[in-house]
Amino acid sequence: MKSLLEYIVKSLVDNPEKVKIHVCEGKKTTLYEIEIDKEDIGKVIGKDGTTLDAINTLLSVSSVKNNRKSVLEIID
């Protein structure tokens, strides 16, 4: 899932070399922290958060298959 998330985010931003994704796994929850350039935050969030919501939906669908919960955070 990390590689898919990385591919999606790098496709959206102007500075893909600055994209870093950290994964922290707990018992039933996986935390994905996306570290991006400050200039690219708006591109990942999208208008009214629609792009970020779509990414969260993809994570949720994948997590349900594995009986897990996923949380996405953007770090600048």
C-alpha positions as CSV (number, residue, x, y, z in Angstrom):
1,M,0.0,0.0,0.0
2,K,2.9,2.3,0.7
3,S,4.2,2.1,-2.9
4,L,0.7,2.9,-4.3
5,L,0.4,5.9,-1.9
6,E,3.8,7.1,-2.9
7,Y,3.0,6.8,-6.6
8,I,-0.2,8.7,-6.3
9,V,1.3,11.6,-4.2
10,K,4.4,11.9,-6.4
11,S,2.2,12.1,-9.5
12,L,0.3,15.1,-7.9
13,V,3.2,17.3,-6.7
14,D,5.8,19.5,-8.4
15,N,8.7,18.3,-6.3
16,P,8.4,14.5,-6.2
17,E,11.9,14.1,-4.9
18,K,10.8,15.7,-1.6
19,V,8.0,13.2,-1.0
20,K,8.6,10.8,1.9
21,I,6.1,8.3,3.4
22,H,6.5,6.9,6.8
23,V,4.4,3.9,8.0
24,C,3.7,3.2,11.6
25,E,1.8,0.0,12.2
26,G,-0.1,-0.8,15.4
27,K,-2.2,-3.7,16.4
28,K,-5.2,-2.7,14.3
29,T,-4.2,0.6,12.8
30,T,-1.7,1.7,10.2
31,L,-0.6,5.4,10.2
32,Y,0.7,6.8,7.0
33,E,2.6,10.1,7.3
34,I,3.3,11.9,4.1
35,E,6.1,14.4,4.2
36,I,6.0,16.9,1.3
37,D,7.2,20.3,0.3
38,K,5.1,23.2,1.7
39,E,4.4,24.4,-1.9
40,D,2.7,21.1,-2.7
41,I,0.4,20.7,0.2
42,G,-2.5,22.3,-1.7
43,K,-2.1,19.9,-4.6
44,V,-2.4,16.9,-2.3
45,I,-5.3,18.2,-0.4
46,G,-7.2,19.5,-3.5
47,K,-10.1,21.9,-3.6
48,D,-12.2,21.4,-0.5
49,G,-10.2,18.4,0.4
50,T,-11.5,16.2,-2.5
51,T,-8.2,14.8,-3.5
52,L,-7.2,13.9,0.1
53,D,-10.7,12.3,0.6
54,A,-10.1,10.2,-2.5
55,I,-6.7,9.0,-1.2
56,N,-8.3,8.2,2.1
57,T,-11.0,6.2,0.4
58,L,-8.4,4.1,-1.4
59,L,-6.6,3.5,2.0
60,S,-9.8,2.6,3.7
61,V,-10.8,0.0,1.1
62,S,-7.4,-1.6,1.3
63,S,-7.5,-1.6,5.1
64,V,-10.9,-3.2,5.3
65,K,-9.7,-6.2,3.4
66,N,-7.0,-6.8,6.0
67,N,-9.2,-6.0,9.1
68,R,-7.3,-2.9,9.8
69,K,-7.9,0.9,10.1
70,S,-5.7,3.4,8.2
71,V,-5.0,7.0,9.1
72,L,-3.4,9.5,6.8
73,E,-1.5,12.6,8.0
74,I,0.3,15.2,5.9
75,I,3.5,16.7,7.4
76,D,5.1,19.8,6.0
